[in-house]
Amino acid sequence: MLSFSSKTDSTTKLVIFMTMTFMIADGPIGVVSLAQGILMEKNMMDQLMTAVQVISILNIFVTFNASIHCIICLLVSSPYRDTAKSIFCCREENPNTIFKSSRVSASGMSNARAQKISN
């Protein structure tokens, strides 16, 4: 019971951390974009150009946040790690599974379904 509570607590901390970093990175862009709309209506071109430059600088933080998001999740969350491993075929085949995982294109979906039904 203790391990389930610990996993839930870890997941909650991860979600809160990711939410806060997203809000810190993207929040200022929303505020500056709102100010940009007000400046556009008042025809204040110098301040408008400054707002555009500030948004360009703030986009660096958004890009950095998005880039490290995956790395943080891989380091902290074991379900995320397991899913990433299964997507990139880095897992061992389990002989007890009913369905074998394989990558198929959209055109091959009907063949994959037929194969699963016949097995």
Secondary structure, DSSP 8 states (H G I E B T S, - for coil): -HHHHHHHHHHHHHHHHHHHHHHHHHHHHHHHHHHHHHHHHTT-HHHHHHHHHHHHHHHHHHHHHHHHHHHHHHHH-HHHHHHHHHHTT-S---TT-SS------GGGHHHHHHHHHH-
